[in-house]
Amino acid sequence: EPEVTQTPSHQVTQMGQEVILRCVPISNHLYFYWYRQILGQKVEFLVSFYNNEISEKSEIFDDQFSVERPDGSNFTLKIRSTKLEDSAMYFCASSAWDTKYGYTFGSGTRLTVV
Amino acid sequence: AQSVSQHNHHVILSEAASLELGCNYSYGGTVNLFWYVQYPGQHLQLLLKYFSGDPLVKGIKGFEAEFIKSKFSFNLRKPSVQWSDTAEYFCAVIRKSEMDTGRRALTFGSGTRLQVQP
């Protein structure tokens, strides 16, 4: 069964540093997403990406965040200057045009900002 | 604002007990509904989904859910839980009207942690 792959699985960074989280979505999917889950809290939507541009974003996704699809396979989330409150599990997901087939999530990257 | 409520935050059951986890959403119109499971240290996996048709949906691992439109609910059930069902369960919703405009973001509930004791 196709999988969404995320790297790294765990990243520790110092406050103020830039981090890039990487994802390889399912190859024939058209929509790509980033969600995050702060420890003990619910999964929150950050951004969706379609046709090489952001199609939707939440209030959380401010100027500190950016997404990119640098080539035909990778989808990245960049946090420019990390804050302590950015510590969370970040999930990448992808879906086909017709979401009746569901959304497929990756295993997540646990980001710890110290 | 869209809201998805999961009132049971932590449920503890013995093996073979029956399970029902509540999920309610707060807006009208046609919705698409999902239940995801997150086993410890793993990613979100789709258990089942409802788009249309029979409101009783059967998913993987013996789970089912019933969509009751009048109650804005999509409760998850399993007749007999196993220790391996210990996980966190998330309900998620998206409005069809949003999907029709190209939006795809799911709104998740806060999750229910299920602990099954052997």
Interface residues (C-beta under 8 A of the other chain):
Chain A: V4 Y31 Y33 Y35 Q41 K42 V43 E44 F45 S48 Y50 S55 E56 S58 F91 A93 S95 T99 K100 G102 Y103 T104 F105 G106 S107 G108
Chain B: N32 F34 Y36 Q42 H43 L44 Q45 L46 K49 F51 F90 A92 I94 M99 G102 R103 R104 A105 L106 T107 F108 G109 S110 G111
